Amino acid sequence: MKKGLILVLLACIFLIVSVGCLKPALSHVRKGDSYQKQMELDKAIEEYTAAVKLDPDYAKAYCNRCWAYALKSEYERAIADCTKAIELAPKLAEAYSNRGWAYVRRGWTYRDETEQIKDFDRAIADCTKAIELDPKSAVAYNTRGWAYSEKGVFDIVYFEKAIADCTKAIELSPEFAEAYNTRGWAYARRGWTNNDENDLDHAIADLTKAIELDHNYAVAYNNRAFVYNNWIKSQYEEAIVDSTKAIELNPKYETAYNTRAWAYIELRKYDEAIADCNKAIELNPRLAVAYETRGWAYFEKGAYDRTVIDCTKAIELDPEFDVPYLLRGQAYSKLGKTPEARQDLETFIKISESKQLKDLARQLLSGLGR
């Protein structure tokens, strides 16, 4: 009897010691999660790193640090962390979906379409594995939906897959605001591709639902503003309200300033548009679209030389960005520089995939003097 009690006591002591060793690492992970929710990413990474130092085999710490690194756009570190988590815990579904999320974000950064598609395919493969391990993972379905939506830019059939995945995520988690946002964005992009107002209405409905579920969801506000800005909807006042709200929620949200600038241009408030583009460029000097948008504002003001400068910068930052060639070509035409205008319009026709804008470029070309 005494022997049995001693064995039980020893087992309890072992358990207490084991838990005591694990608890500090778990505590660091929880602190890291808290910091991450507040977007204090450096502090979050410090906590996850402390957890890994205490327990080098703690897969969850690597997995969560991956997310923080991805939010900081440190994609190589993010991917390496989730790869380590998968090595340590091959059945940890979250590690696959987090790595997939990092792949999608990294895919954005590439100018080369082949490299973009490779990362989107990697994301799809990782999320498919996550779903295989955890068929009820709404996050994995949503992330795969996002990857499919990005591939839809290259092949429209992927928008349908994106919408289906996000619908499944919503079915699994009806209060999942991000899934409504992702599905809304997929509807919007398909709507722009097909000039389908019905898809844009679906997009607005989904983005509105995302905002209802999370009133502080700056991305959803900006995405809805972007849809309102489209020529099919032409709801520019609403776009300004939404992009202003996104900026209020995140004053460093450079894309929201650019979105609002476009609405100002449509309302002929060119100085306000230029001010917003200036702010976007201040926040991110490599944001090519902000130079292009400011170029449009200058064009509408008749400052064609300034348009040429801004479009040249946009092209320098992103040589595959087609619209600056169209805009610069028109500015050169206004300045009487016909050879330069012709070259830009011909380049635009060569690289653009927009039939409507290519037709416009051809019309402009036919109007140029020899």
LUMSE-119884 format. One record per residue (C-alpha): residue in three letters; x, y, z. Coordinates in steps of 0.1 Angstrom, whole numbers, plus 5000, padded with zeros to 4 digits. Layout:
AlaXYZ
...
//
This chain:
Met500050005000
Lys502850245010
Lys504650154978
Gly501650244957
Leu501250574975
Ile504850654969
Leu504550584932
Val501450804929
Leu503251084948
Leu506251054925
Ala504051074895
Cys502351384908
Ile505651544915
Phe506851464880
Leu503651614865
Ile503951934886
Val507551974876
Ser506751914839
Val503852164839
Gly506052404858
Cys508652384830
Leu506052424803
Lys504052704819
Pro506552984813
Ala506752904776
Leu502952894774
Ser502753224792
His505053384767
Val502853254738
Arg499753394754
Lys501453734759
Gly502553724723
Asp499053654711
Ser497753944731
Tyr500354174716
Gln499654044682
Lys495954134685
Gln496954484694
Met499254484663
Glu502354534686
Leu504254294664
Asp507754344677
Lys506654274713
Ala504653974701
Ile507753834683
Glu509853894715
Glu507353684735
Tyr507253404710
Thr511053404708
Ala511253374746
Ala508853074744
Val511052904718
Lys514152964739
Leu512552794769
Asp511152514748
Pro512852474713
Asp510252204704
Tyr507252424710
Ala505552414676
Lys502752644685
Ala505252924694
Tyr506852894659
Cys503352884643
Asn502153204660
Arg505453384654
Cys505053304617
Trp501853514616
Ala503553804633
Tyr506453804609
Ala503953784579
Leu502154094593
Lys505454264593
Ser506054154557
Glu509053944568
Tyr507853654547
Glu510953444546
Arg511053434584
Ala507353364585
Ile507553074561
Ala510652934579
Asp508852944613
Cys505852754600
Thr508052504582
Lys509752444616
Ala506352404633
Ile505352144607
Glu508651954613
Leu507951944650
Ala504151874647
Pro503251734612
Lys499551724622
Leu499252084633
Ala496752214608
Glu497252574619
Ala500852564609
Tyr499952474573
Ser497252744570
Asn499453004586
Arg502252924561
Gly499652934533
Trp498653284545
Ala502353394544
Tyr502653254509
Val499753454496
Arg501053774511
Arg504553714497
Gly502953644463
Trp501754004463
Thr505254134464
Tyr506453974432
Arg506254164399
Asp506753844379
Glu503453664373
Thr505053314373
Glu506553374408
Gln503153514420
Ile501253204408
Lys503852974424
Asp503253124458
Phe499453114454
Asp499752754444
Arg501852684475
Ala499252854496
Ile496452644481
Ala498452324487
Asp499152414524
Cys495552514531
Thr494352194514
Lys496651994538
Ala495252204567
Ile491652114557
Glu492651754554
Leu493951754590
Asp491051974603
Pro487951974580
Lys486352234603
Ser489052494599
Ala487252804587
Val490552984586
Ala492052734562
Tyr489052764538
Asn489253144540
Thr492953154533
Arg492652914504
Gly489753124491
Trp492053424492
Ala494653244472
Tyr492153134446
Ser490953494444
Glu494453614436
Lys494753344409
Gly491453474395
Val493353774382
Phe495053534358
Asp492153294351
Ile488553394360
Val487553044368
Tyr489353074402
Phe486953334414
Glu484253064416
Lys486552844437
Ala487353144460
Ile483653224465
Ala482952854473
Asp485752824498
Cys484753144516
Thr481153024517
Lys482352714534
Ala484252914559
Ile481153114567
Glu479152794570
Leu481652674596
Ser481953004614
Pro479053244607
Glu480553524627
Phe483953514608
Ala484153874594
Glu487353804574
Ala485553534553
Tyr482853784543
Asn485554034534
Thr487453774513
Arg484353664495
Gly483254024490
Trp486654094474
Ala486353794451
Tyr482853904440
Ala484154254434
Arg487054134412
Arg484853904392
Gly482354184388
Trp485054424375
Thr486254154351
Asn482854084337
Asn481354434342
Asp478654254363
Glu476854494386
Asn475154194403
Asp478554074415
Leu479354414428
Asp476154424448
His477054084463
Ala480454234471
Ile478954534489
Ala476654304508
Asp479454084520
Leu481754374529
Thr478854534548
Lys478354214568
Ala482054204576
Ile481854554590
Glu478754474610
Leu480654184626
Asp483754394632
His483254774633
Asn487054824634
Tyr487754634602
Ala489654894582
Val490354664553
Ala486654594548
Tyr485854964548
Asn488555034522
Asn487454744501
Arg483854864501
Ala485055214492
Phe486955054463
Val483754894450
Tyr481855214454
Asn484555384433
Asn484055154403
Trp482455324373
Ile479555084374
Lys478555194409
Ser479955554408
Gln479055604445
Tyr481855844452
Glu480556014483
Glu480055674499
Ala483555584488
Ile484955894506
Val482955804538
Asp484355454538
Ser487955534530
Thr487855814556
Lys486655554582
Ala489455314572
Ile492055594576
Glu490555684610
Leu490955324621
Asn494455304606
Pro496155634600
Lys499055454583
Tyr496855284557
Glu498355414525
Thr495955234502
Ala492955394518
Tyr494455744511
Asn494755634474
Thr491155504473
Arg489855824487
Ala491956024462
Trp490255844433
Ala486855944447
Tyr487956304450
Ile489156294413
Glu485756174402
Leu484156454422
Arg486656704406
Lys488256784439
Tyr491756754425
Asp493656934452
Glu492156704479
Ala493156404457
Ile496756534453
Ala496956584491
Asp495856224497
Cys498256084472
Asn501056284488
Lys500156124521
Ala500055774506
Ile503555834490
Glu504855964523
Leu503755644540
Asn505055424512
Pro507355584487
Arg507255264465
Leu503455264461
Ala503355294423
Val499555334421
Ala499655644443
Tyr501955814417
Glu499555704389
Thr496555844408
Arg498356174415
Gly499256184378
Trp495456164369
Ala494756444393
Tyr497456664377
Phe496156564342
Glu492656684351
Lys494157014363
Gly496057054331
Ala499457004347
Tyr500556764320
Asp504256794328
Arg503556684363
Thr501556394350
Val504556274329
Ile506756294360
Asp504456094382
Cys503755834355
Thr507455794348
Lys507955724385
Ala505055474386
Ile506555284356
Glu510055294372
Leu508555124403
Asp506454874384
Pro507354834347
Glu504354594342
Phe501854854355
Asp499954934323
Val497755234331
Pro500655484336
Tyr501655424300
Leu498155514288
Leu498055824310
Arg501555934301
Gly500755884264
Gln497756124267
Ala499856374287
Tyr502656364260
Ser499956424233
Lys498656724252
Leu502256854254
Gly502656804216
Lys505156524220
Thr503656294194
Pro506456034191
Glu506555984229
Ala502755964230
Arg502755704202
Gln505355494219
Asp503455494253
Leu500055404237
Glu501655124217
Thr503254984248
Phe499955004267
Ile498154814239
Lys500954544240
Ile500854484278
Ser497354564289
Glu494654294293
Ser491754544293
Lys489854524260
Gln487954844268
Leu491155054276
Lys492954904247
Asp490155024224
Leu490555364239
Ala494355364233
Arg493755264197
Gln491355554193
Leu493955794208
Leu496655654185
Ser494455704154
Gly493956074164
Leu497756144167
Gly499356344139
Arg502156174120
//
